[in-house]
Amino acid sequence: MKKAKEILKKYWGFDSFRPLQEDIVDSVIYGHDTAAILPTGGGKSICFQVPGMALEGLTLVISPLIGLMEDQVTTLRKKGIDAEMITSSMTYREIDIALDNARFGNMKFLYTSPERIKTPLFISRFKLMKIGLIAIDEAHCISEWGHDFRPAYCEIAKLREHHPHTPLIALTASATQRVKKDIFESLELKHPNVFEGDLERKNLSYNVEFTENKLQTIIELVQAKPNETGIIYCGTRRSVKHIVTQLRALNVPAGFYHGGLKIEDRKYMLDNWLNGSLKVMVATNAFGMGIDKPDVRYVLHFEIPNNIEAFYQEAGRAGRDNQEAKTIAYYSSEDIDLMKNQFLMKYPPLDRVKAIFSAVCNFLQVAVGSGDQESYDFDIQTFHKNFGIPITETYYALKILQLNETINFDEAGFHSTRLRITVGNSTLYKFQVSHDKIMNLVALLTRSYPGIFDRFININEYEFAKRLKISRKELTKQLLFLEEYGVIDINFQSNLPKITLTGERLPDSMLAISPSAYLNRKAIEEEKLNSMIHFITSNDCRSELIIAYFNGNEIEPEGNKCGKCDNCIRLKQINHKLEDLTEMIKAILPGTLNKIMTELNLPKEIIAKGLHHLILEEEIIFKTDTYSIRKKNN
């Protein structure tokens, strides 16, 4: 469609769409419900942002990730497109203003979390909005079998009652057959057009490497590739800090990234990685959302994710320029047991979860019968000191309570100072000239943020103090002065996670944990973990294992091997040394096929090839399920 290409060129600077993007965009613009399953790097945001610009009215984007919402809203605004988001860290007043702007202003995109769409405030305003498109990002979250299940996603279909003729697009990077079925059914998609990208990334090699010193192995690889761009994924912030410290000690230009960084620090790290000043980014899974750097030559996993979906998504950030790239997941003899133990830790006993919730509410001073939709900064360190409950146990209990929809738990850890000018221009001018001490601050605010009268904006207090040539303490004093006189609404920055109660606090005896939040989820995650462990320990082609997992089928013995992963390379080496293979087999005999496979740790087809050759050469015999050396007088 001509209009779509004009929008793509005007706002994104591209002359043409990527494969499948144009078909998806056309499907949405023509009013069809659409499902887009595009691997990481496939450009999913374009698929709803371009139609959102082409269609009349507002596009509602439902996303589970605050970081992704922030990135996309910031990017859209830089393009001159009016966009806003509603998150759990915002106050009722901020949400109220954002929804008013969405209804009465020229806003094109409103991003929100799935939990927010259930609130009476949101629903009452949503009914009155002119909605051109509803986009569901990370749509796998709607399925219990999705790796990031969010129960609130199951409520999305109810939005269509208020705008029944509005098209809906569901997007995700990967989905198994069960997840696809859940997406289509739960969202009540009407004769959807379904577009799926190719799961196989022919330019990527997936590798799993056993090593007893993962750090040293990673250091050696990074040092061997000084001019190449890479990502090292870690499971914890502690690992991120440890690895980046070691790399920098060896003069490797490495950055770090995790959810707890301040916005300015995240921007600094990302900008320097994108421009090549930092060659290596050491990060948690918070890094990667919306990031499209084409020349990443390797992705390493210091700690392996506990499901194939997460591994596939993170590994897929390599080689987006379609040039050869490598991914390696490292594991040691302790790691698989560690993965199993960490899984068990994620599900403390139910009575313990309830006890922790009671303690958290007492810590936050939330009385029984109160707290509905209220948000609280949560200092988990002080909570641990006061109540003696381990931090890890508290964290996992809060995650279960979030899955149970008892709370929203925003663990990002940092929220910028946000403010809005509440008076009109003339009143502001009179106040400004009457109070010399805040004149420069007000001038800086209004010059820097033209929209500050309409919406809350984020400010960097450090930068503001620097530009005003005053101390941070003095800046805070001036902001408090403006708040005291009703000139601004302000929410000061916080480095703490935030807990929002989704309803009033119930008596402890009435708190119920649903099966989908605990028993069902535990069983599903265990199955996913077992699939990941099989992926790590299998001798099959890594690419085939991934494709078989998502397609829900078995690997074909004569399937299409990638020829590049560690298993395929080992297979080639063995195939070229048939003589060595037969000698290895003979050294084990007598024995069953299972015994030979276990002792040699080789694929069944390789063992079979060696056995077949030995039988043809009449060197061995097969009798009563056992292979043995043929005696010379036989």
C-alpha positions as CSV (number, residue, x, y, z in Angstrom):
1,M,0.0,0.0,0.0
2,K,1.4,3.4,-1.1
3,K,0.4,5.2,2.1
4,A,2.1,2.7,4.3
5,K,5.4,3.0,2.4
6,E,5.1,6.8,2.6
7,I,4.7,6.6,6.3
8,L,7.7,4.2,6.6
9,K,9.9,6.6,4.6
10,K,8.7,9.7,6.4
11,Y,9.1,8.5,10.0
12,W,11.5,5.6,9.8
13,G,13.6,6.5,6.8
14,F,13.3,3.1,5.1
15,D,12.5,2.8,1.4
16,S,11.1,-0.7,1.8
17,F,9.7,-3.2,4.3
18,R,11.5,-6.3,5.6
19,P,10.1,-9.7,4.5
20,L,6.5,-10.2,5.7
21,Q,6.3,-6.7,7.2
22,E,4.4,-5.3,4.2
23,D,1.9,-8.1,4.1
24,I,1.3,-7.8,7.9
25,V,0.9,-4.0,7.6
26,D,-1.6,-4.3,4.7
27,S,-3.6,-6.9,6.6
28,V,-4.0,-4.6,9.6
29,I,-4.8,-1.5,7.5
30,Y,-7.5,-3.4,5.6
31,G,-9.1,-4.2,9.0
32,H,-8.2,-7.8,9.4
33,D,-7.3,-9.4,12.8
34,T,-3.7,-10.4,12.4
35,A,-1.1,-12.6,14.1
36,A,2.6,-12.0,13.5
37,I,5.1,-14.5,14.7
38,L,8.5,-13.0,13.7
39,P,11.8,-14.2,15.2
40,T,13.9,-11.6,17.1
41,G,15.1,-9.0,14.7
42,G,12.1,-9.3,12.4
43,G,10.9,-5.8,13.1
44,K,7.7,-6.4,14.9
45,S,7.1,-2.8,16.1
46,I,6.9,-1.6,12.5
47,C,4.1,-4.0,12.0
48,F,1.7,-2.1,14.3
49,Q,3.3,1.4,14.4
50,V,3.0,2.0,10.6
51,P,-0.7,0.9,10.5
52,G,-1.3,2.9,13.7
53,M,-0.1,6.0,11.8
54,A,-2.2,5.1,8.8
55,L,-5.5,4.4,10.6
56,E,-7.6,7.1,12.2
57,G,-7.7,7.2,15.9
58,L,-5.5,5.9,18.7
59,T,-3.5,2.7,18.7
60,L,-3.6,0.9,22.1
61,V,-0.5,-1.1,22.7
62,I,-0.5,-3.7,25.4
63,S,2.9,-4.8,26.6
64,P,4.2,-6.6,29.7
65,L,7.6,-4.8,29.7
66,I,8.1,-1.4,31.1
67,G,11.5,-1.1,29.6
68,L,10.2,-1.9,26.1
69,M,7.4,0.6,26.6
70,E,9.8,3.4,27.6
71,D,12.1,2.7,24.7
72,Q,9.3,2.7,22.1
73,V,7.5,5.8,23.5
74,T,10.8,7.7,23.6
75,T,11.6,6.6,20.0
76,L,8.2,7.6,18.7
77,R,8.4,11.0,20.4
78,K,11.8,11.7,18.8
79,K,10.1,11.1,15.4
80,G,7.5,13.7,16.3
81,I,4.7,11.2,17.0
82,D,2.6,11.8,20.1
83,A,2.9,8.7,22.4
84,E,2.3,8.1,26.1
85,M,2.4,5.1,28.4
86,I,0.7,4.0,31.6
87,T,2.8,1.9,34.1
88,S,2.5,0.6,37.6
89,S,4.9,3.2,38.9
90,M,2.6,6.1,38.0
91,T,0.2,7.7,40.5
92,Y,-3.6,7.8,40.0
93,R,-3.3,11.5,39.1
94,E,-0.7,10.7,36.4
95,I,-2.8,8.0,34.9
96,D,-5.9,10.2,35.0
97,I,-4.1,12.9,33.0
98,A,-2.6,10.4,30.5
99,L,-6.0,8.9,29.8
100,D,-7.5,12.4,29.3
101,N,-4.8,13.2,26.8
102,A,-5.5,10.0,25.0
103,R,-9.2,10.8,24.8
104,F,-9.1,14.5,23.9
105,G,-5.6,15.1,22.4
106,N,-3.9,14.1,19.2
107,M,-2.2,11.1,20.7
108,K,-1.5,8.2,18.3
109,F,-0.1,5.6,20.6
110,L,-1.0,4.7,24.2
111,Y,1.1,1.9,25.8
112,T,-0.1,0.2,28.9
113,S,0.5,-3.0,30.9
114,P,-2.2,-5.7,30.7
115,E,-3.0,-5.3,34.4
116,R,-4.0,-1.6,33.8
117,I,-6.7,-2.4,31.2
118,K,-8.8,-4.1,33.9
119,T,-9.2,-1.0,36.2
120,P,-12.5,0.9,36.3
121,L,-10.7,4.2,35.5
122,F,-9.1,2.7,32.3
123,I,-12.3,1.0,31.1
124,S,-14.5,4.1,31.6
125,R,-12.1,6.2,29.5
126,F,-11.4,3.5,26.9
127,K,-15.1,3.2,26.1
128,L,-15.0,6.9,25.0
129,M,-11.8,6.8,23.0
130,K,-11.6,6.6,19.2
131,I,-9.5,3.4,18.8
132,G,-8.1,2.6,15.4
133,L,-6.0,-0.5,16.4
134,I,-5.3,-2.7,19.4
135,A,-1.8,-4.2,19.4
136,I,-0.8,-7.0,21.8
137,D,3.0,-7.2,22.0
138,E,4.6,-10.3,23.5
139,A,1.4,-12.2,22.8
140,H,2.8,-15.5,24.2
141,C,2.1,-14.1,27.6
142,I,-1.6,-14.9,27.1
143,S,-0.9,-18.6,27.3
144,E,-0.1,-20.7,30.4
145,W,2.4,-22.4,28.2
146,G,4.1,-19.1,27.3
147,H,7.4,-18.5,29.0
148,D,6.2,-15.2,30.5
149,F,2.6,-16.0,31.3
150,R,0.6,-13.0,32.6
151,P,-3.0,-13.8,33.6
152,A,-4.2,-10.3,32.9
153,Y,-3.6,-11.0,29.2
154,C,-6.6,-13.2,29.3
155,E,-8.8,-10.1,29.9
156,I,-7.8,-8.4,26.6
157,A,-10.6,-9.9,24.6
158,K,-13.1,-8.1,26.8
159,L,-11.9,-4.8,25.3
160,R,-13.5,-5.7,22.0
161,E,-16.9,-5.4,23.6
162,H,-16.4,-1.7,23.6
163,H,-14.8,-1.4,20.1
164,P,-16.1,-4.5,18.3
165,H,-15.0,-3.4,14.8
166,T,-11.4,-2.4,15.7
167,P,-8.8,-4.7,14.2
168,L,-6.4,-6.5,16.6
169,I,-2.8,-7.5,15.9
170,A,-1.0,-10.1,18.1
171,L,2.8,-10.2,17.9
172,T,5.4,-12.4,19.4
173,A,9.0,-13.6,18.6
174,S,8.3,-17.3,19.1
175,A,5.4,-19.6,20.0
176,T,5.0,-23.3,20.3
177,Q,1.9,-25.0,18.7
178,R,0.1,-24.9,22.1
179,V,0.9,-21.2,22.6
180,K,-0.3,-20.3,19.1
181,K,-3.6,-22.1,19.8
182,D,-4.0,-20.2,23.1
183,I,-3.3,-16.9,21.4
184,F,-5.9,-17.3,18.7
185,E,-8.6,-18.6,21.1
186,S,-8.0,-16.3,24.1
187,L,-7.9,-13.2,22.0
188,E,-11.0,-14.3,20.0
189,L,-9.3,-13.4,16.7
190,K,-11.8,-13.2,13.9
191,H,-10.6,-15.2,10.9
192,P,-7.1,-13.9,11.4
193,N,-4.4,-13.6,8.8
194,V,-1.4,-15.4,10.3
195,F,2.2,-14.6,9.3
196,E,5.1,-16.6,10.5
197,G,8.8,-16.0,9.9
198,D,11.2,-18.8,9.4
199,L,12.4,-20.2,12.7
200,E,15.7,-21.3,11.1
201,R,18.4,-18.6,11.1
202,K,20.8,-20.0,8.5
203,N,23.5,-17.6,9.3
204,L,23.6,-18.5,13.0
205,S,25.4,-21.4,14.6
206,Y,24.0,-22.5,18.0
207,N,26.7,-24.1,20.3
208,V,26.8,-25.6,23.8
209,E,30.2,-25.8,25.4
210,F,31.2,-27.7,28.5
211,T,33.9,-25.9,30.6
212,E,34.9,-25.9,34.2
213,N,36.0,-22.3,34.0
214,K,33.3,-20.4,32.1
215,L,34.8,-17.0,32.9
216,Q,38.3,-17.8,31.6
217,T,36.8,-19.4,28.5
218,I,34.7,-16.3,27.8
219,I,37.7,-14.0,28.4
220,E,39.8,-15.9,25.9
221,L,37.1,-15.8,23.2
222,V,36.5,-12.0,23.7
223,Q,40.2,-11.3,23.6
224,A,40.5,-13.3,20.4
225,K,37.9,-11.1,18.7
226,P,38.9,-7.6,19.7
227,N,37.2,-5.9,16.7
228,E,33.9,-7.8,16.8
229,T,30.7,-6.8,18.6
230,G,29.2,-9.2,21.1
231,I,26.8,-9.7,24.0
232,I,27.4,-11.7,27.1
233,Y,24.2,-12.7,28.9
234,C,24.1,-13.4,32.6
235,G,21.4,-14.6,34.9
236,T,22.1,-12.1,37.7
237,R,23.3,-8.6,38.2
238,R,26.1,-10.0,40.4
239,S,27.4,-12.0,37.4
240,V,27.2,-9.0,35.2
241,K,29.3,-7.0,37.6
242,H,31.9,-9.7,38.0
243,I,32.4,-10.4,34.3
244,V,32.6,-6.7,33.3
245,T,35.1,-6.0,36.1
246,Q,37.3,-8.8,34.8
247,L,37.1,-7.7,31.2
248,R,37.8,-4.1,32.0
249,A,40.9,-5.2,34.1
250,L,42.2,-6.7,30.8
251,N,41.5,-3.4,28.9
252,V,38.5,-4.9,27.0
253,P,36.0,-2.1,26.2
254,A,33.0,-3.6,27.9
255,G,29.7,-2.1,29.0
256,F,27.1,-3.4,31.4
257,Y,23.3,-3.3,31.4
258,H,20.5,-4.5,33.7
259,G,17.1,-3.4,34.9
260,G,18.4,-1.5,37.9
261,L,20.4,1.1,36.0
262,K,19.3,4.7,35.9
263,I,17.8,5.9,32.6
264,E,20.9,8.1,31.9
265,D,23.3,5.2,32.6
266,R,21.3,2.8,30.4
267,K,21.4,5.4,27.6
268,Y,25.1,5.9,28.0
269,M,25.9,2.2,27.8
270,L,23.5,1.6,24.9
271,D,24.7,4.6,22.9
272,N,28.4,3.7,23.3
273,W,27.7,0.0,22.4
274,L,25.7,1.1,19.3
275,N,28.4,3.5,18.1
276,G,31.2,0.9,18.7
277,S,33.0,2.6,21.6
278,L,32.1,-0.4,23.7
279,K,32.6,-3.7,21.8
280,V,31.1,-6.0,24.4
281,M,27.9,-5.6,26.4
282,V,27.6,-7.7,29.5
283,A,23.9,-7.8,30.5
284,T,20.9,-9.5,32.0
285,N,17.9,-10.3,29.9
286,A,16.8,-6.6,30.4
287,F,19.1,-5.9,27.5
288,G,17.8,-6.5,24.0
289,M,14.3,-5.1,24.0
290,G,13.8,-3.1,20.8
291,I,17.6,-3.1,20.2
292,D,18.5,-3.7,16.6
293,K,22.2,-3.6,16.1
294,P,22.9,-5.6,12.9
295,D,26.6,-6.5,13.3
296,V,26.6,-8.5,16.5
297,R,29.0,-11.4,15.7
298,Y,28.5,-13.4,18.9
299,V,26.1,-13.9,21.8
300,L,27.5,-15.8,24.8
301,H,25.5,-17.2,27.7
302,F,27.4,-17.2,31.0
303,E,24.3,-18.6,32.6
304,I,21.9,-20.5,30.4
305,P,18.2,-19.5,30.6
306,N,15.8,-22.1,32.0
307,N,13.7,-22.3,28.8
308,I,14.3,-22.6,25.1
309,E,12.2,-19.6,24.2
310,A,14.4,-17.2,26.2
311,F,17.6,-18.8,24.8
312,Y,16.3,-18.5,21.2
313,Q,15.3,-14.9,21.7
314,E,18.6,-13.8,23.2
315,A,20.7,-15.8,20.8
316,G,18.7,-14.3,18.0
317,R,20.2,-10.9,18.6
318,A,23.3,-12.0,16.8
319,G,23.7,-11.8,13.0
320,R,20.8,-9.5,12.1
321,D,22.8,-8.4,9.1
322,N,22.5,-11.9,7.8
323,Q,26.2,-12.4,8.0
324,E,27.7,-15.4,9.8
325,A,27.4,-15.2,13.6
326,K,28.0,-17.5,16.5
327,T,26.1,-18.2,19.8
328,I,27.6,-20.2,22.6
329,A,25.9,-21.4,25.8
330,Y,28.5,-22.4,28.5
331,Y,27.9,-24.8,31.2
332,S,29.9,-26.6,33.9
333,S,29.4,-29.8,35.9
334,E,27.4,-27.9,38.5
335,D,25.1,-25.9,36.3
336,I,22.4,-28.4,35.6
337,D,21.9,-29.2,39.3
338,L,22.0,-25.4,39.9
339,M,19.2,-24.9,37.4
340,K,17.1,-27.5,39.0
341,N,17.7,-26.1,42.5
342,Q,16.9,-22.5,41.3
343,F,13.6,-23.8,39.8
344,L,12.6,-25.3,43.2
345,M,13.5,-22.0,45.0
346,K,11.1,-20.2,42.7
347,Y,8.1,-22.0,44.3
348,P,8.3,-21.7,48.1
349,P,5.4,-23.5,50.0
350,L,2.1,-21.7,49.7
351,D,1.7,-21.0,53.4
352,R,5.1,-19.3,53.2
353,V,4.0,-17.2,50.3
354,K,1.0,-16.0,52.3
355,A,3.1,-15.3,55.3
356,I,5.5,-13.2,53.3
357,F,2.6,-11.2,51.8
358,S,1.3,-10.5,55.3
359,A,4.8,-9.4,56.4
360,V,5.2,-7.1,53.3
361,C,1.8,-5.5,53.9
362,N,2.7,-4.9,57.6
363,F,6.1,-3.4,56.5
364,L,4.3,-1.1,54.0
365,Q,1.7,-0.2,56.7
366,V,-1.2,-1.4,54.6
367,A,-4.1,-2.2,56.9
368,V,-6.7,-5.0,56.1
369,G,-9.4,-3.5,53.9
370,S,-7.2,-0.8,52.4
371,G,-4.5,-0.4,49.7
372,D,-6.7,-0.9,46.6
373,Q,-4.7,0.4,43.5
374,E,-2.2,2.0,45.9
375,S,1.5,1.9,45.0
376,Y,4.4,1.7,47.5
377,D,8.2,1.8,47.2
378,F,9.5,-1.4,48.6
379,D,13.0,-1.4,50.3
380,I,13.7,-5.2,50.2
381,Q,17.0,-4.8,52.1
382,T,15.3,-3.0,55.0
383,F,12.4,-5.5,54.9
384,H,15.0,-8.4,55.2
385,K,16.6,-6.7,58.2
386,N,13.3,-6.1,59.9
387,F,11.6,-9.4,59.3
388,G,14.6,-11.8,58.8
389,I,13.1,-13.2,55.6
390,P,15.7,-14.1,52.9
391,I,15.7,-11.6,50.0
392,T,15.5,-14.4,47.4
393,E,12.5,-16.0,49.0
394,T,10.7,-12.7,49.3
395,Y,11.4,-12.0,45.6
396,Y,10.0,-15.3,44.4
397,A,6.9,-14.9,46.7
398,L,6.2,-11.5,45.2
399,K,6.5,-13.0,41.7
400,I,3.9,-15.6,42.6
401,L,1.6,-13.0,44.1
402,Q,2.0,-11.0,40.9
403,L,1.1,-14.0,38.8
404,N,-1.9,-14.5,41.2
405,E,-2.9,-10.9,40.4
406,T,-2.7,-10.0,44.1
407,I,-0.1,-7.3,43.4
408,N,1.8,-5.7,40.5
409,F,5.5,-5.9,41.2
410,D,7.7,-3.5,39.3
411,E,11.2,-4.7,40.0
412,A,13.0,-2.3,37.6
413,G,14.4,-0.5,40.6
414,F,14.7,3.0,39.3
415,H,12.1,5.6,38.5
416,S,13.1,9.1,37.3
417,T,11.6,12.2,38.8
418,R,8.4,13.1,37.0
419,L,6.6,16.4,37.0
420,R,3.9,18.5,35.3
421,I,3.1,22.2,35.5
422,T,-0.5,22.5,36.7
423,V,-1.1,26.2,36.1
424,G,-1.6,28.1,32.8
425,N,1.0,30.3,31.1
426,S,-0.2,33.6,32.4
427,T,-0.4,32.4,36.0
428,L,3.0,30.8,35.7
429,Y,4.5,34.0,34.4
430,K,3.1,36.0,37.3
431,F,4.4,33.5,39.8
432,Q,7.8,33.4,38.1
433,V,8.4,37.1,38.1
434,S,7.3,37.3,41.8
435,H,9.9,34.7,42.9
436,D,13.3,35.3,41.4
437,K,14.9,32.2,43.0
438,I,12.9,29.8,40.8
439,M,12.9,31.9,37.6
440,N,15.8,30.0,35.9
441,L,14.3,26.6,36.8
442,V,10.9,27.4,35.4
443,A,12.4,28.8,32.2
444,L,14.5,25.7,31.8
445,L,11.5,23.4,32.3
446,T,9.3,25.2,29.8
447,R,12.0,25.6,27.2
448,S,13.1,21.9,27.4
449,Y,9.6,20.3,27.5
450,P,6.9,22.1,25.5
451,G,4.4,19.4,26.6
452,I,5.0,19.9,30.3
453,F,1.6,21.6,30.7
454,D,-0.2,18.6,29.4
455,R,1.6,15.5,30.7
456,F,4.1,14.4,33.3
457,I,7.7,14.4,31.9
458,N,10.8,12.7,33.2
459,I,13.7,15.0,34.3
460,N,17.3,14.2,35.0
461,E,18.0,16.0,38.3
462,Y,21.7,15.7,37.9
463,E,21.7,17.3,34.4
464,F,19.2,20.0,35.6
465,A,21.3,21.0,38.6
466,K,24.4,21.1,36.3
467,R,22.7,23.3,33.7
468,L,21.4,25.7,36.4
469,K,24.8,25.7,38.2
470,I,23.2,24.8,41.5
471,S,23.5,21.8,43.8
472,R,21.2,18.9,43.8
473,K,20.1,19.9,47.3
474,E,19.1,23.4,46.0
475,L,17.3,21.9,43.0
476,T,15.2,19.7,45.3
477,K,14.5,22.7,47.5
478,Q,13.2,24.7,44.5
479,L,11.1,21.8,43.2
480,L,9.5,21.4,46.6
481,F,8.8,25.1,46.7
482,L,7.0,24.9,43.4
483,E,5.0,21.9,44.6
484,E,4.1,23.7,47.9
485,Y,2.5,26.5,45.9
486,G,0.6,24.2,43.6
487,V,2.6,25.2,40.5
488,I,3.7,21.6,39.8
489,D,2.7,18.0,40.5
490,I,5.9,16.0,41.2
491,N,6.9,12.5,42.0
492,F,10.5,12.4,43.0
493,Q,12.9,9.7,41.7
494,S,13.2,6.4,43.5
495,N,15.7,3.6,43.3
496,L,13.3,1.1,44.9
497,P,11.1,-1.5,43.3
498,K,7.4,-0.7,43.5
499,I,4.5,-2.8,44.7
500,T,0.9,-2.0,43.7
501,L,-2.0,-3.8,45.3
502,T,-4.6,-4.8,42.7
503,G,-7.4,-4.8,45.4
504,E,-7.8,-4.1,49.1
505,R,-5.7,-6.2,51.4
506,L,-7.7,-9.2,52.5
507,P,-7.4,-11.0,55.9
508,D,-4.7,-13.6,55.7
509,S,-7.2,-16.5,55.9
510,M,-9.0,-15.2,52.8
511,L,-5.9,-14.9,50.5
512,A,-6.2,-17.6,47.8
513,I,-3.5,-18.6,45.4
514,S,-4.9,-19.9,42.1
515,P,-3.6,-23.1,40.4
516,S,-2.6,-21.1,37.4
517,A,-0.3,-19.0,39.5
518,Y,1.3,-21.9,41.3
519,L,0.6,-25.6,40.7
520,N,0.0,-25.3,36.9
521,R,2.8,-22.8,36.4
522,K,5.2,-24.9,38.4
523,A,4.4,-28.0,36.2
524,I,4.8,-26.0,33.0
525,E,8.1,-24.4,34.0
526,E,9.4,-27.8,35.0
527,E,8.6,-29.2,31.6
528,K,10.3,-26.2,29.9
529,L,13.3,-26.7,32.1
530,N,13.6,-30.3,31.1
531,S,13.4,-29.3,27.5
532,M,16.2,-26.9,28.1
533,I,18.3,-29.5,29.8
534,H,17.7,-31.9,26.9
535,F,18.8,-29.2,24.5
536,I,22.1,-28.8,26.5
537,T,22.9,-32.5,26.8
538,S,21.6,-33.7,23.4
539,N,23.8,-34.9,20.6
540,D,21.4,-33.8,17.9
541,C,21.7,-30.7,15.7
542,R,21.0,-27.6,17.8
543,S,19.0,-25.8,15.1
544,E,16.9,-28.9,14.6
545,L,16.2,-29.2,18.3
546,I,15.0,-25.6,18.4
547,I,12.7,-26.0,15.4
548,A,11.3,-29.3,16.7
549,Y,10.6,-27.7,20.0
550,F,8.5,-24.9,18.6
551,N,6.8,-27.1,16.0
552,G,6.0,-29.8,18.6
553,N,7.5,-32.7,16.7
554,E,10.4,-35.1,16.9
555,I,13.7,-34.7,15.1
556,E,13.9,-36.8,11.9
557,P,16.9,-39.1,11.8
558,E,17.7,-37.9,8.3
559,G,16.6,-34.3,8.9
560,N,18.1,-31.1,7.6
561,K,21.2,-30.6,9.8
562,C,22.6,-27.1,10.1
563,G,26.2,-28.4,9.7
564,K,27.5,-25.6,11.9
565,C,26.7,-26.3,15.5
566,D,29.0,-28.1,17.9
567,N,27.1,-31.4,17.5
568,C,27.1,-31.2,13.7
569,I,30.8,-30.4,13.6
570,R,31.5,-33.3,15.9
571,L,29.4,-35.5,13.7
572,K,31.4,-34.6,10.7
573,Q,34.6,-35.3,12.5
574,I,33.4,-38.7,13.5
575,N,32.1,-39.5,10.0
576,H,35.6,-38.9,8.7
577,K,37.2,-41.3,11.2
578,L,35.2,-44.5,10.7
579,E,38.2,-46.5,11.7
580,D,38.5,-44.7,15.0
581,L,34.8,-45.2,15.7
582,T,34.9,-48.9,15.1
583,E,37.9,-49.3,17.4
584,M,36.1,-47.4,20.1
585,I,33.0,-49.6,19.8
586,K,35.0,-52.8,19.9
587,A,36.8,-51.7,23.1
588,I,33.4,-51.6,24.8
589,L,31.9,-54.9,23.6
590,P,30.1,-57.0,24.6
591,G,27.3,-54.6,25.3
592,T,23.8,-53.4,24.3
593,L,23.1,-50.5,22.0
594,N,22.2,-48.4,25.1
595,K,25.4,-49.3,26.8
596,I,27.5,-48.3,23.8
597,M,25.6,-45.0,23.3
598,T,26.0,-44.1,27.0
599,E,29.7,-44.9,27.2
600,L,30.7,-43.2,23.9
601,N,28.2,-40.3,24.3
602,L,27.5,-40.2,20.6
603,P,24.3,-40.0,18.6
604,K,22.4,-43.2,17.8
605,E,22.9,-42.8,14.1
606,I,26.7,-42.6,14.4
607,I,26.8,-45.7,16.6
608,A,24.5,-47.5,14.2
609,K,26.8,-46.6,11.3
610,G,29.8,-48.0,13.1
611,L,27.9,-51.2,14.1
612,H,26.7,-51.7,10.6
613,H,30.2,-51.5,9.2
614,L,31.5,-54.0,11.8
615,I,28.7,-56.5,11.1
616,L,29.4,-56.2,7.3
617,E,33.0,-56.8,7.9
618,E,32.1,-59.8,10.1
619,E,34.0,-58.4,13.0
620,I,31.1,-58.5,15.4
621,I,27.8,-60.4,15.9
622,F,24.4,-59.4,17.4
623,K,22.6,-61.9,19.6
624,T,20.0,-61.5,22.3
625,D,20.1,-57.6,22.2
626,T,23.9,-57.7,22.7
627,Y,26.7,-56.9,20.4
628,S,29.9,-58.9,20.8
629,I,33.2,-59.6,19.1
630,R,33.0,-62.4,16.6
631,K,35.3,-65.3,17.5
632,K,37.8,-66.3,14.9
633,N,36.4,-69.9,14.6
634,N,32.8,-68.6,14.2
